[in-house]
Amino acid sequence: MDVHTLGAGKVTAKAAAAVHQKDLATESKYGVNFVNYWVNEKQGVVFCLSQAPDSISIIKTHKEAHGLVPAYVESVREGQ
C-alpha cells in the first residue's frame, strides 16, 4: 500500500479518480496491478492498494502516470 500526503484540502475524490485512471493505463509497464484506493479529502491523503514486484515499480508507475509519487510504500498482507 502506498500513501500520498498532499495536504489538508488539496485532494478531491474526483481528482483522485482521474489520477487513478492514469495509474491503470500505466501499471502493466511496471508489472503493477492497482486493486483499490481510498481518499481522505479533509486530511488530503490518498491510499493506494496494489500488487507489485517491489516498491520501486509502484513509485515508477505513479511517477510516469501523473508525477504524484507516494510519501511512502508499506508492504501489507490480507488478514484472515
Secondary structure, DSSP 8 states (H G I E B T S, - for coil): -EEEE--TT---HHHHHHHHHHHHHHGGGGT-EEEEEEEETTTTEEEEEEE-S-HHHHHHHHHHHTS---SEE-------
